[in-house]
Amino acid sequence: MNLFSMLEMSGSALGAERLRAEVVAANMANAQTTRTAAGGPYRRQMVVFQSQSRPRFSLALNSLTRENPAAVRVAAVVGDARPFVMRFEPGHPDANAQGYVAYPQVDPIEEMTDLLSAVRAYELNASAVQATKNMIQQSLNLLQ
């Protein structure tokens, strides 16, 4: 695997982790949203990653083609299927006939854990990009 392929892989992971952090931020911002434009409470979103592994032969052929492989891609952003949290608030404008209001299933601890994980993965991939950049620079210096 060449150094540029390593940069492409870490770059794809950087984009995926950035999106995951954005989704977590949206979940936290909408933790108390009981009414959306689509109707009903906000539904917590989750990012699903998918690896794009390639056989070694395919990676070797990559240097001969212009195809850019990505090691990580976002397969989907899906809504959480868990039921809404029902709270008894009879005076709330979104209360049902029994006086219960449906709130999103957003747990701040779970969201912060996911955010910390996304930030740490982003930092590790940024470090890998920096290390690869340094190796490329050293290789160029040797050629001079």
GROMACS elastic network, one bead per residue, 0.5 to 0.9 nm:
[ bonds ]
;  ai    aj funct       b0    kb
    1     4     6  0.83159   500
    1     5     6  0.63935   500
    1     6     6  0.72669   500
    1    56     6  0.84659   500
    1    59     6  0.69152   500
    1    60     6  0.73482   500
    2     5     6  0.54361   500
    2     6     6  0.66545   500
    2    63     6  0.84244   500
    3     6     6  0.50581   500
    3     7     6  0.63951   500
    3     8     6  0.87853   500
    3   132     6  0.64407   500
    3   133     6  0.83648   500
    3   135     6  0.80441   500
    3   136     6  0.71144   500
    4     8     6  0.62586   500
    4     9     6  0.87064   500
    4   132     6  0.82341   500
    4   136     6  0.87595   500
    5     9     6  0.62231   500
    5    10     6  0.86840   500
    5    59     6  0.86880   500
    5    62     6  0.88980   500
    5    68     6  0.82533   500
    5    69     6  0.77890   500
    5    70     6  0.86785   500
    6     9     6  0.51700   500
    6    10     6  0.62732   500
    6    11     6  0.84017   500
    6   128     6  0.83656   500
    6   129     6  0.78295   500
    6   132     6  0.72906   500
    7    10     6  0.52823   500
    7    11     6  0.58645   500
    7    12     6  0.85460   500
    7   128     6  0.79408   500
    7   129     6  0.57677   500
    7   132     6  0.67978   500
    7   133     6  0.81118   500
    8    12     6  0.61382   500
    8    13     6  0.86590   500
    8    68     6  0.76594   500
    8    69     6  0.73184   500
    8    70     6  0.63653   500
    8    71     6  0.76586   500
    8   129     6  0.89318   500
    9    12     6  0.52641   500
    9    13     6  0.63984   500
    9    14     6  0.87241   500
    9    69     6  0.75875   500
    9    70     6  0.54620   500
    9    72     6  0.69867   500
    9   125     6  0.89353   500
   10    13     6  0.50378   500
   10    14     6  0.61360   500
   10    15     6  0.87869   500
   10    70     6  0.86221   500
   10    71     6  0.75976   500
   10    72     6  0.84080   500
   10   124     6  0.89869   500
   10   125     6  0.53212   500
   10   126     6  0.73553   500
   10   128     6  0.67892   500
   10   129     6  0.63139   500
   11    14     6  0.50102   500
   11    15     6  0.64536   500
   11    16     6  0.87623   500
   11    70     6  0.82622   500
   11    71     6  0.87823   500
   11    72     6  0.89287   500
   11   125     6  0.74957   500
   11   126     6  0.81313   500
   11   129     6  0.74866   500
   12    15     6  0.52577   500
   12    16     6  0.63262   500
   12    17     6  0.87421   500
   12    70     6  0.57646   500
   12    71     6  0.63787   500
   12    72     6  0.56051   500
   12    73     6  0.67094   500
   13    16     6  0.50319   500
   13    17     6  0.60769   500
   13    18     6  0.84454   500
   13    70     6  0.83261   500
   13    71     6  0.70919   500
   13    72     6  0.53978   500
   13    73     6  0.73527   500
   13   121     6  0.82794   500
   13   122     6  0.74264   500
   13   125     6  0.68289   500
   14    17     6  0.53010   500
   14    18     6  0.61021   500
   14    19     6  0.87018   500
   14    72     6  0.89789   500
   14   121     6  0.80291   500
   14   122     6  0.54736   500
   14   123     6  0.84796   500
   14   125     6  0.62338   500
   14   126     6  0.71527   500
   15    18     6  0.50988   500
   15    19     6  0.63192   500
   15    20     6  0.87306   500
   15    72     6  0.87993   500
   15    73     6  0.83617   500
   15    74     6  0.88785   500
   15   122     6  0.85141   500
   16    19     6  0.52229   500
   16    20     6  0.63305   500
   16    21     6  0.88262   500
   16    47     6  0.87139   500
   16    49     6  0.75771   500
   16    72     6  0.69932   500
   16    73     6  0.62781   500
   16    74     6  0.60053   500
   16   122     6  0.87418   500
   17    21     6  0.62342   500
   17    22     6  0.86382   500
   17   117     6  0.89606   500
   17   118     6  0.53733   500
   17   119     6  0.73096   500
   17   121     6  0.68863   500
   17   122     6  0.58078   500
   18    21     6  0.51659   500
   18    22     6  0.63126   500
   18    23     6  0.87538   500
   18   118     6  0.73793   500
   18   119     6  0.80080   500
   18   122     6  0.71749   500
   19    22     6  0.50005   500
   19    23     6  0.62092   500
   19    24     6  0.86601   500
   19    47     6  0.79191   500
   19    74     6  0.84140   500
   20    23     6  0.51264   500
   20    24     6  0.62687   500
   20    25     6  0.86650   500
   20    46     6  0.77355   500
   20    47     6  0.59348   500
   20    48     6  0.88855   500
   20   114     6  0.83502   500
   20   115     6  0.77001   500
   20   118     6  0.64566   500
   21    24     6  0.51148   500
   21    25     6  0.62165   500
   21    26     6  0.87037   500
   21   114     6  0.79589   500
   21   115     6  0.56382   500
   21   116     6  0.86392   500
   21   117     6  0.89773   500
   21   118     6  0.59246   500
   21   119     6  0.71566   500
   22    25     6  0.50499   500
   22    26     6  0.62572   500
   22    27     6  0.86747   500
   22   115     6  0.88813   500
   23    26     6  0.50385   500
   23    27     6  0.62073   500
   23    28     6  0.87053   500
   23    44     6  0.88702   500
   23    45     6  0.65743   500
   23    46     6  0.70220   500
   23    47     6  0.73885   500
   23    77     6  0.84864   500
   24    28     6  0.62524   500
   24    29     6  0.85936   500
   24    44     6  0.87726   500
   24    45     6  0.77346   500
   24    46     6  0.78902   500
   24   111     6  0.60140   500
   24   112     6  0.79056   500
   24   114     6  0.71727   500
   24   115     6  0.62195   500
   25    28     6  0.51484   500
   25    29     6  0.61263   500
   25    30     6  0.86558   500
   25   111     6  0.82443   500
   25   115     6  0.79989   500
   26    29     6  0.50300   500
   26    30     6  0.61767   500
   26    31     6  0.85714   500
   26    44     6  0.85737   500
   26    45     6  0.82732   500
   27    30     6  0.52567   500
   27    31     6  0.60398   500
   27    42     6  0.84690   500
   27    43     6  0.82725   500
   27    44     6  0.57016   500
   27    45     6  0.66490   500
   27    46     6  0.89491   500
   27   104     6  0.89264   500
   27   106     6  0.67406   500
   27   108     6  0.89565   500
   27   111     6  0.75360   500
   28    31     6  0.52035   500
   28    32     6  0.86056   500
   28    44     6  0.89317   500
   28   106     6  0.71969   500
   28   107     6  0.84409   500
   28   108     6  0.68635   500
   28   111     6  0.70274   500
   28   112     6  0.87120   500
   29    32     6  0.78632   500
   29    33     6  0.83826   500
   30    33     6  0.50246   500
   30    34     6  0.86074   500
   30    42     6  0.65533   500
   30    43     6  0.86890   500
   30    44     6  0.82828   500
   30   104     6  0.78320   500
   30   106     6  0.83209   500
   31    34     6  0.86716   500
   31    42     6  0.76745   500
   31    44     6  0.81890   500
   31   103     6  0.75954   500
   31   104     6  0.59811   500
   31   105     6  0.76515   500
   31   106     6  0.55242   500
   31   107     6  0.79680   500
   31   108     6  0.81833   500
   32    41     6  0.84411   500
   32    42     6  0.81558   500
   32   103     6  0.62568   500
   32   104     6  0.67021   500
   32   106     6  0.84825   500
   33    36     6  0.71516   500
   33    40     6  0.89654   500
   33    41     6  0.58500   500
   33    42     6  0.56829   500
   33   103     6  0.67632   500
   33   104     6  0.69336   500
   34    39     6  0.89230   500
   34    40     6  0.63684   500
   34    42     6  0.63437   500
   34    94     6  0.69409   500
   34   101     6  0.74543   500
   34   102     6  0.63339   500
   34   103     6  0.54633   500
   34   104     6  0.71354   500
   35    38     6  0.81532   500
   35    39     6  0.59538   500
   35    42     6  0.67395   500
   35    94     6  0.74110   500
   35   103     6  0.89182   500
   36    39     6  0.50591   500
   36    40     6  0.58804   500
   36    41     6  0.58961   500
   36    42     6  0.60772   500
   37    40     6  0.81264   500
   38    41     6  0.87607   500
   38    42     6  0.89017   500
   39    42     6  0.85390   500
   40    43     6  0.86483   500
   40    94     6  0.87497   500
   40   102     6  0.78276   500
   40   103     6  0.89465   500
   41    84     6  0.79391   500
   41   102     6  0.63878   500
   41   103     6  0.59235   500
   41   104     6  0.59358   500
   42    45     6  0.89953   500
   42   103     6  0.75127   500
   42   104     6  0.55028   500
   42   105     6  0.85666   500
   43    79     6  0.58718   500
   43    80     6  0.63018   500
   43    81     6  0.82529   500
   43    82     6  0.89971   500
   43    84     6  0.81212   500
   43   103     6  0.87987   500
   43   104     6  0.56684   500
   43   105     6  0.71123   500
   43   106     6  0.83541   500
   44    78     6  0.84279   500
   44    79     6  0.56780   500
   44    80     6  0.53030   500
   44    81     6  0.85853   500
   44   104     6  0.65042   500
   44   105     6  0.63687   500
   44   106     6  0.61752   500
   45    77     6  0.64151   500
   45    78     6  0.55503   500
   45    80     6  0.58324   500
   46    76     6  0.83221   500
   46    77     6  0.55216   500
   46    78     6  0.53411   500
   46    79     6  0.62245   500
   46    80     6  0.67312   500
   47    74     6  0.69221   500
   47    75     6  0.77964   500
   47    76     6  0.60902   500
   47    78     6  0.64684   500
   47    79     6  0.89629   500
   48    73     6  0.87012   500
   48    74     6  0.59379   500
   48    75     6  0.55085   500
   48    76     6  0.52603   500
   48    77     6  0.60666   500
   48    78     6  0.73971   500
   49    72     6  0.67423   500
   49    73     6  0.57901   500
   49    75     6  0.53411   500
   49    76     6  0.72669   500
   49    77     6  0.89691   500
   50    71     6  0.84881   500
   50    72     6  0.59226   500
   50    73     6  0.54226   500
   50    74     6  0.60937   500
   50    75     6  0.55266   500
   50    76     6  0.88076   500
   51    70     6  0.81457   500
   51    71     6  0.56900   500
   51    73     6  0.63846   500
   51    74     6  0.87296   500
   51    75     6  0.89076   500
   52    69     6  0.75064   500
   52    70     6  0.61767   500
   52    72     6  0.59375   500
   52    73     6  0.72079   500
   53    69     6  0.85068   500
   53    70     6  0.81762   500
   53    71     6  0.62027   500
   53    72     6  0.84943   500
   54    57     6  0.81043   500
   54    58     6  0.60695   500
   54    59     6  0.64421   500
   54    69     6  0.81198   500
   54    71     6  0.86001   500
   55    58     6  0.52414   500
   55    59     6  0.64357   500
   55    60     6  0.88202   500
   56    60     6  0.62090   500
   56    61     6  0.86579   500
   57    60     6  0.50619   500
   57    61     6  0.63063   500
   57    62     6  0.86501   500
   58    61     6  0.50560   500
   58    62     6  0.61984   500
   59    63     6  0.73409   500
   59    69     6  0.84231   500
   60    63     6  0.60737   500
   60    64     6  0.77606   500
   61    64     6  0.52634   500
   61    65     6  0.66217   500
   62    65     6  0.51654   500
   62    66     6  0.70006   500
   62    67     6  0.63296   500
   62    68     6  0.75296   500
   62    69     6  0.80334   500
   63    66     6  0.75049   500
   63    67     6  0.85409   500
   64    67     6  0.87835   500
   65    68     6  0.84977   500
   70    73     6  0.68177   500
   73    76     6  0.89881   500
   74    77     6  0.76048   500
   78    81     6  0.88021   500
   79    82     6  0.89614   500
   80    83     6  0.84248   500
   80   105     6  0.78858   500
   81    84     6  0.89327   500
   82   105     6  0.69392   500
   83    86     6  0.88224   500
   83   104     6  0.83343   500
   83   105     6  0.70627   500
   84   102     6  0.56127   500
   84   103     6  0.55824   500
   84   104     6  0.53477   500
   84   105     6  0.53872   500
   85   101     6  0.80491   500
   85   102     6  0.55902   500
   85   103     6  0.50198   500
   85   104     6  0.62476   500
   85   105     6  0.59246   500
   85   106     6  0.89486   500
   86   100     6  0.58785   500
   86   101     6  0.55003   500
   86   103     6  0.62320   500
   86   104     6  0.89682   500
   87    95     6  0.88826   500
   87    99     6  0.83051   500
   87   100     6  0.52315   500
   87   101     6  0.52720   500
   87   102     6  0.66181   500
   87   103     6  0.74798   500
   88    95     6  0.80662   500
   88    98     6  0.82682   500
   88    99     6  0.57092   500
   88   101     6  0.63357   500
   89    92     6  0.56180   500
   89    94     6  0.89940   500
   89    95     6  0.65933   500
   89    99     6  0.56420   500
   89   100     6  0.56303   500
   89   101     6  0.62604   500
   90    93     6  0.83162   500
   90    94     6  0.89055   500
   90    95     6  0.59447   500
   90    96     6  0.80158   500
   90    97     6  0.85099   500
   90    98     6  0.75096   500
   90   100     6  0.63773   500
   90   101     6  0.79501   500
   91    94     6  0.86116   500
   91    95     6  0.71584   500
   91    99     6  0.73873   500
   92    95     6  0.53117   500
   92    99     6  0.78938   500
   92   100     6  0.84737   500
   92   101     6  0.72388   500
   93    96     6  0.87508   500
   93   101     6  0.86657   500
   94    99     6  0.87767   500
   94   100     6  0.82581   500
   94   101     6  0.59552   500
   94   102     6  0.79393   500
   95    98     6  0.75159   500
   95   100     6  0.50074   500
   95   102     6  0.76360   500
   96    99     6  0.51980   500
   96   100     6  0.54335   500
   96   101     6  0.63622   500
   96   102     6  0.85151   500
   97   100     6  0.75116   500
  103   106     6  0.84010   500
  104   107     6  0.88950   500
  106   109     6  0.89003   500
  106   110     6  0.78331   500
  106   111     6  0.73739   500
  107   110     6  0.52889   500
  107   111     6  0.62025   500
  107   112     6  0.86695   500
  108   111     6  0.50108   500
  108   112     6  0.60038   500
  108   113     6  0.84747   500
  109   112     6  0.51726   500
  109   113     6  0.61226   500
  109   114     6  0.85797   500
  110   113     6  0.51659   500
  110   114     6  0.62165   500
  110   115     6  0.86162   500
  111   114     6  0.50467   500
  111   115     6  0.60656   500
  111   116     6  0.85938   500
  112   116     6  0.60527   500
  112   117     6  0.84582   500
  113   116     6  0.51671   500
  113   117     6  0.61800   500
  113   118     6  0.86475   500
  114   117     6  0.50592   500
  114   118     6  0.61730   500
  114   119     6  0.86326   500
  115   118     6  0.50474   500
  115   119     6  0.60959   500
  115   120     6  0.85113   500
  116   119     6  0.50953   500
  116   120     6  0.60444   500
  116   121     6  0.85152   500
  117   120     6  0.51820   500
  117   121     6  0.61197   500
  117   122     6  0.85018   500
  118   121     6  0.51722   500
  118   122     6  0.60518   500
  118   123     6  0.86082   500
  119   122     6  0.50019   500
  119   123     6  0.61571   500
  119   124     6  0.86751   500
  120   123     6  0.50401   500
  120   124     6  0.62209   500
  120   125     6  0.86742   500
  121   124     6  0.51099   500
  121   125     6  0.62432   500
  121   126     6  0.85573   500
  122   125     6  0.52345   500
  122   126     6  0.61069   500
  122   127     6  0.86173   500
  123   126     6  0.50015   500
  123   127     6  0.61559   500
  123   128     6  0.86403   500
  124   127     6  0.50494   500
  124   128     6  0.62730   500
  124   129     6  0.87396   500
  125   129     6  0.62233   500
  125   130     6  0.85997   500
  126   129     6  0.50660   500
  126   130     6  0.62285   500
  126   131     6  0.86479   500
  127   131     6  0.60982   500
  127   132     6  0.85263   500
  128   131     6  0.50691   500
  128   132     6  0.60812   500
  128   133     6  0.84629   500
  129   132     6  0.51070   500
  129   133     6  0.60468   500
  129   134     6  0.85945   500
  130   133     6  0.50005   500
  130   134     6  0.61936   500
  130   135     6  0.86817   500
  131   134     6  0.50475   500
  131   135     6  0.62715   500
  131   136     6  0.87115   500
  132   135     6  0.50076   500
  132   136     6  0.62067   500
  132   137     6  0.85688   500
  133   136     6  0.51098   500
  133   137     6  0.61685   500
  133   138     6  0.86344   500
  134   137     6  0.50031   500
  134   138     6  0.61329   500
  134   139     6  0.85840   500
  135   138     6  0.50615   500
  135   139     6  0.61598   500
  135   140     6  0.86311   500
  136   139     6  0.50557   500
  136   140     6  0.62129   500
  136   141     6  0.86196   500
  137   140     6  0.51005   500
  137   141     6  0.61793   500
  137   142     6  0.87264   500
  138   141     6  0.50030   500
  138   142     6  0.63019   500
  138   143     6  0.88059   500
  139   142     6  0.51602   500
  139   143     6  0.64944   500
  140   143     6  0.51358   500
  140   144     6  0.66315   500
  141   144     6  0.53423   500
